[in-house]
Amino acid sequence: MQYLVTGTAGFIGFHVARRLLADGHDVTGVDGMTSYYDVELKRRRHAMLREYPRFHGHEFMLEDTEALTRVVDACEPEVLIHLAAQAGVRYSIENPRAYIDSNLVGTFNVMEQARRCRVGHLMLASTSSVYGANAAMPFSEGHRADHPLTLYAATKKATEGMAHCYAHLWSIPTTAFRFFTVYGPWGRPDMALFRFTENAFRGLPIDVYNHGQMQRDFTYVDDLVEAIVRLAGLPPKQADEDAVGSSPAGPYRVVNIGNSEPVNLISFIEAIERATGRETIRNYLDMQTGDVPATWADTTVLEAITGFRPNTPVSVGVAHFVDWYRSYHQV
C-alpha cells in the first residue's frame, strides 16, 4: 500500500515508517526538521529510513501548501498518517505560536490534502493531555475533554474537532489516536527518560516534580506502532452513535493507545537506575504549571477494534532504551 507519513524524522514517525517499510509498503515521509531538539538525531533517523528503497523522504514544513500538494500528487496515498506536530507540554508556555503554526495550520493543510485526494484512511496523532482537568480514571474516549491545561493540549483537541468536521463533511474515514507517554529507543531528548538516563550517566541531578507523587501510563514505542499498524487496516466505515469514541455524524473515531497500567514516577526512576547501574541524584520539586498528577488509559476501544493491547513492562522498555542510549552515545 501507499502510505504518506508526516513527521518521519521524529521519534514516533520514524518507528511507524520503519515498521511499514519492513512490512513491504511504500512510504513517503515528510518532516520539517525543526530545531526544537537536536536536528542531528532527526537526520540519523531519516538516514536509516532512506536505506529502504521504498522510502521517499522530503524536508519541508506542512505550512508549505504547494510543497505538500506536490508530494501528495506524486505518491497518491491510500493511507495518510499525520504524526508531525510541535511537541512538548512545557514548551507551549514558552513558544505558543509554534503550536498554532504547526499543530493547527499544518494539520489543516494535511486535512485538505486528505479531502482532495480522497484518502482511504486519515489517521492523526492526538494526546492523553487532552483529558486535562478530567479526574475520572482510567481515561476513556467517552469522557469529556473540555478542559485542557496547556496550549499544546488545546491545539491537539482542536485538531480532533477539525478532523471530525472533515469526516462528516467529506466522508473521510478518520481515526484520531490519543498517545500516553510514549518511550523507547530513538526517543526525544526533552522527555524524562532521555534526560534522566543522560544525567544518571553524567552524575548530574534529575528534577523530580511533585516530589515524585506522580503516575504515568508509559507506552513502549513498539506497542504503539503495532496498534497504529493494526488500526490503519481497519478504517471506520460509517457513523456509529453507540460505540464509545465514535461519531454519530460520520466515519470518525477516537482511540486511546496506552499500556493501561500506570507506573509511579519513583518506580520509573528505579527502573532507570537498574538499567544504567547508576544511582540518581534527585532534586525534588513542586508540580509544574499545566502538569497533571496521573494518566491512565482505558484501552477497551483499541482492544475491541484490533484485538491488541500494549503490554510491554516498563522494566523491559527502559532497558531497551538504555541499551540504545549506550550504543548511540558510546557510553
C-alpha positions as CSV (number, residue, x, y, z in Angstrom):
1,M,0.0,0.0,0.0
2,Q,1.0,3.6,-0.4
3,Y,1.4,5.5,2.9
4,L,2.1,9.1,3.4
5,V,3.5,9.7,6.9
6,T,4.2,13.1,8.3
7,G,6.9,13.6,11.0
8,T,9.1,10.7,9.8
9,A,12.3,12.2,11.3
10,G,10.5,12.4,14.6
11,F,10.5,9.7,17.3
12,I,7.2,8.1,16.6
13,G,7.0,8.8,12.9
14,F,10.4,7.2,12.4
15,H,9.3,4.0,14.2
16,V,6.0,3.9,12.3
17,A,7.6,4.4,8.9
18,R,10.3,1.8,9.6
19,R,7.7,-0.8,10.5
20,L,5.6,-0.1,7.4
21,L,8.7,-0.3,5.2
22,A,9.7,-3.6,6.9
23,D,6.2,-4.9,6.1
24,G,6.8,-4.1,2.4
25,H,4.7,-0.9,2.0
26,D,5.7,2.2,0.1
27,V,6.2,5.1,2.4
28,T,6.5,8.8,1.6
29,G,7.8,10.8,4.5
30,V,7.6,14.5,5.3
31,D,9.4,16.3,8.1
32,G,10.2,19.9,8.8
33,M,13.4,19.2,10.7
34,T,12.7,21.9,13.2
35,S,15.4,22.8,15.9
36,Y,13.1,22.1,18.9
37,Y,15.7,19.4,19.7
38,D,18.9,18.0,18.2
39,V,18.4,18.0,14.4
40,E,21.3,15.6,14.0
41,L,19.2,12.9,15.8
42,K,16.4,13.6,13.3
43,R,18.8,13.3,10.4
44,R,20.1,10.0,11.7
45,R,16.6,8.6,11.8
46,H,15.8,9.8,8.3
47,A,19.1,8.4,7.0
48,M,18.1,4.9,8.4
49,L,14.7,5.2,6.6
50,R,16.5,6.1,3.3
51,E,18.2,2.8,3.4
52,Y,14.8,1.3,2.3
53,P,14.2,1.6,-1.5
54,R,10.5,2.1,-0.9
55,F,11.1,5.2,1.3
56,H,10.8,8.7,-0.3
57,G,11.7,11.4,2.2
58,H,11.0,15.1,1.9
59,E,12.0,18.0,4.2
60,F,9.6,21.0,4.5
61,M,7.1,22.4,6.9
62,L,3.5,21.4,6.5
63,E,2.5,25.0,6.4
64,D,4.1,25.0,2.8
65,T,0.9,24.1,0.9
66,E,2.5,24.0,-2.5
67,A,5.2,21.6,-1.4
68,L,2.7,19.3,0.3
69,T,0.4,19.3,-2.7
70,R,3.3,18.3,-5.0
71,V,4.2,15.4,-2.7
72,V,0.6,14.2,-2.4
73,D,0.1,14.3,-6.1
74,A,3.3,12.3,-6.7
75,C,2.6,9.5,-4.1
76,E,-1.3,9.3,-4.2
77,P,-1.5,7.9,-0.7
78,E,-4.1,5.3,0.3
79,V,-3.5,5.9,4.0
80,L,-2.3,9.2,5.5
81,I,-0.8,9.0,9.0
82,H,-0.3,12.5,10.4
83,L,2.2,12.4,13.2
84,A,4.1,15.7,12.7
85,A,3.5,18.3,15.4
86,Q,5.1,20.8,17.7
87,A,5.6,18.5,20.7
88,G,6.2,19.3,24.3
89,V,3.8,20.3,27.0
90,R,6.1,22.8,28.8
91,Y,7.5,24.4,25.6
92,S,4.0,25.5,24.7
93,I,4.2,28.0,27.6
94,E,7.4,29.5,26.2
95,N,6.6,29.5,22.5
96,P,2.9,29.2,21.9
97,R,2.9,30.4,18.3
98,A,4.9,27.3,17.2
99,Y,1.9,25.2,18.3
100,I,-0.6,27.4,16.3
101,D,1.5,27.2,13.1
102,S,2.4,23.6,13.2
103,N,-0.5,21.9,15.0
104,L,-3.3,23.9,13.6
105,V,-2.2,25.4,10.3
106,G,-0.1,22.3,9.4
107,T,-2.9,19.9,10.3
108,F,-5.4,21.9,8.3
109,N,-3.2,21.6,5.2
110,V,-3.0,17.8,5.8
111,M,-6.8,17.5,6.1
112,E,-7.2,19.5,2.9
113,Q,-5.0,17.1,1.1
114,A,-6.9,14.1,2.5
115,R,-10.1,15.6,1.2
116,R,-8.6,16.5,-2.2
117,C,-7.1,13.0,-2.9
118,R,-10.0,11.1,-1.2
119,V,-7.6,9.2,1.0
120,G,-8.9,5.8,2.2
121,H,-8.0,6.4,5.9
122,L,-6.8,9.6,7.6
123,M,-5.0,8.9,10.9
124,L,-3.8,11.6,13.2
125,A,-2.0,11.8,16.5
126,S,-3.6,13.3,19.5
127,T,-2.5,13.1,23.1
128,S,-3.7,12.0,26.6
129,S,-3.1,15.6,27.5
130,V,-6.5,16.5,26.0
131,Y,-8.1,14.9,29.1
132,G,-6.7,17.9,31.1
133,A,-8.5,18.5,34.3
134,N,-10.6,15.4,34.0
135,A,-10.2,13.4,37.2
136,A,-12.1,10.2,36.3
137,M,-9.7,7.3,35.9
138,P,-9.0,5.4,33.7
139,F,-9.3,8.0,30.9
140,S,-12.0,6.8,28.4
141,E,-12.7,8.1,24.9
142,G,-16.3,8.6,26.2
143,H,-15.1,11.1,28.8
144,R,-15.5,14.8,28.2
145,A,-12.2,16.5,27.3
146,D,-13.2,20.1,27.6
147,H,-10.7,21.5,30.0
148,P,-7.1,21.3,28.5
149,L,-4.4,22.7,30.8
150,T,-1.8,23.7,28.2
151,L,-1.9,25.2,24.7
152,Y,-0.3,22.0,23.4
153,A,-3.3,20.0,24.7
154,A,-5.7,22.7,23.4
155,T,-4.3,22.5,19.8
156,K,-4.5,18.7,19.8
157,K,-8.1,18.8,21.0
158,A,-8.8,21.4,18.2
159,T,-7.3,19.1,15.6
160,E,-9.6,16.3,16.8
161,G,-12.6,18.7,16.2
162,M,-11.3,19.7,12.8
163,A,-10.8,16.1,11.8
164,H,-14.4,15.3,12.9
165,C,-15.7,18.1,10.7
166,Y,-13.8,16.7,7.6
167,A,-15.0,13.2,8.3
168,H,-18.6,14.4,8.5
169,L,-18.5,16.8,5.5
170,W,-16.4,14.8,3.1
171,S,-17.0,11.2,4.4
172,I,-13.2,10.7,5.1
173,P,-12.7,7.6,7.3
174,T,-10.7,9.1,10.2
175,T,-9.0,7.8,13.3
176,A,-7.6,10.1,16.0
177,F,-5.4,8.2,18.5
178,R,-4.5,9.6,21.9
179,F,-1.0,8.7,22.9
180,F,0.0,8.0,26.5
181,T,3.7,8.9,27.4
182,V,5.4,7.0,24.6
183,Y,9.1,6.0,25.2
184,G,11.7,3.8,23.7
185,P,14.9,3.8,21.6
186,W,15.5,6.9,19.4
187,G,13.3,8.8,21.9
188,R,13.2,12.6,22.2
189,P,16.0,14.3,24.3
190,D,13.4,16.6,26.0
191,M,11.5,13.6,27.5
192,A,12.0,12.4,31.1
193,L,13.5,9.0,30.2
194,F,16.2,10.6,28.0
195,R,17.1,13.3,30.5
196,F,17.1,11.0,33.5
197,T,19.3,8.5,31.7
198,E,21.7,11.1,30.5
199,N,22.0,12.7,33.9
200,A,22.4,9.3,35.6
201,F,25.4,8.5,33.4
202,R,26.9,12.0,33.9
203,G,26.3,12.0,37.7
204,L,24.1,15.1,37.5
205,P,20.8,15.7,39.4
206,I,17.4,14.9,37.9
207,D,14.4,17.1,38.6
208,V,11.5,15.1,40.1
209,Y,8.3,17.1,40.1
210,N,5.5,17.0,42.6
211,H,8.1,15.3,44.9
212,G,7.7,12.1,42.9
213,Q,3.9,11.8,43.6
214,M,3.0,11.3,40.0
215,Q,1.9,8.3,37.9
216,R,2.1,7.9,34.1
217,D,0.7,5.3,31.7
218,F,4.1,4.6,30.0
219,T,3.7,3.1,26.5
220,Y,6.5,1.4,24.8
221,V,7.0,2.6,21.2
222,D,6.8,-0.9,19.6
223,D,3.4,-1.4,21.2
224,L,2.3,1.9,19.9
225,V,3.4,1.1,16.4
226,E,1.7,-2.2,16.5
227,A,-1.6,-0.5,17.5
228,I,-1.3,2.1,14.7
229,V,-0.5,-0.5,12.0
230,R,-3.5,-2.6,13.0
231,L,-5.8,0.4,13.1
232,A,-4.5,1.5,9.7
233,G,-6.1,-1.5,8.0
234,L,-9.4,-1.1,9.9
235,P,-10.8,2.4,9.0
236,P,-14.2,3.4,10.4
237,K,-16.8,2.7,7.8
238,Q,-19.9,4.7,8.9
239,A,-21.3,6.8,11.7
240,D,-21.8,4.9,14.9
241,E,-23.7,6.6,17.7
242,D,-23.4,3.7,20.1
243,A,-19.7,2.8,20.0
244,V,-17.5,4.6,22.6
245,G,-15.2,7.2,20.9
246,S,-17.1,7.0,17.6
247,S,-19.2,9.7,16.0
248,P,-22.9,9.6,15.1
249,A,-22.3,12.1,12.3
250,G,-19.5,10.5,10.2
251,P,-16.8,7.8,9.9
252,Y,-14.8,9.1,12.8
253,R,-13.4,7.7,16.0
254,V,-11.0,8.4,18.8
255,V,-8.8,5.6,20.2
256,N,-6.6,5.6,23.3
257,I,-3.2,3.9,22.9
258,G,-1.7,3.2,26.3
259,N,-0.4,0.4,28.4
260,S,-3.3,0.7,30.8
261,E,-1.0,0.2,33.8
262,P,0.0,3.5,35.5
263,V,3.5,3.4,36.9
264,N,4.7,5.6,39.8
265,L,7.4,8.1,38.8
266,I,9.7,6.8,41.6
267,S,9.3,3.2,40.2
268,F,10.2,4.6,36.8
269,I,13.3,6.2,38.1
270,E,14.3,3.0,39.9
271,A,13.9,1.1,36.6
272,I,16.4,3.6,35.0
273,E,18.8,3.1,37.9
274,R,18.7,-0.7,37.5
275,A,19.3,-0.4,33.7
276,T,22.1,2.1,33.9
277,G,23.7,0.7,37.0
278,R,23.8,4.2,38.4
279,E,22.1,5.8,41.4
280,T,20.3,9.0,40.5
281,I,20.7,12.3,42.4
282,R,17.1,13.5,42.9
283,N,16.1,17.1,43.1
284,Y,12.5,17.1,44.4
285,L,10.4,20.0,43.2
286,D,6.8,21.2,43.2
287,M,4.3,20.3,40.4
288,Q,4.9,22.3,37.2
289,T,2.2,24.6,35.7
290,G,0.0,22.7,33.3
291,D,1.0,19.2,34.5
292,V,-1.3,16.5,35.9
293,P,-0.6,14.1,38.7
294,A,-1.7,10.9,36.8
295,T,-2.6,9.4,33.4
296,W,-4.3,6.1,32.8
297,A,-5.6,4.8,29.5
298,D,-8.8,2.7,29.2
299,T,-7.8,0.6,26.1
300,T,-11.2,-1.2,25.7
301,V,-11.9,0.5,22.4
302,L,-8.4,-0.3,21.0
303,E,-8.8,-4.0,22.0
304,A,-12.3,-4.2,20.6
305,I,-11.2,-2.9,17.2
306,T,-7.8,-4.6,16.8
307,G,-7.7,-7.4,19.4
308,F,-4.4,-5.9,20.7
309,R,-3.4,-4.2,23.9
310,P,0.0,-2.7,24.6
311,N,1.7,-4.8,27.4
312,T,5.5,-4.2,27.5
313,P,6.5,-3.8,31.1
314,V,8.4,-0.6,32.0
315,S,11.4,-2.6,33.2
316,V,11.8,-4.2,29.7
317,G,11.1,-1.0,27.8
318,V,13.5,1.1,29.9
319,A,16.3,-1.5,29.5
320,H,15.8,-1.4,25.7
321,F,16.1,2.4,25.7
322,V,19.2,2.4,27.9
323,D,20.9,-0.2,25.6
324,W,20.2,2.1,22.7
325,Y,21.4,5.2,24.6
326,R,24.7,3.4,25.4
327,S,25.2,2.5,21.8
328,Y,24.2,5.8,20.3
329,H,26.3,7.9,22.7
330,Q,29.0,5.2,23.1
331,V,28.7,5.2,26.9
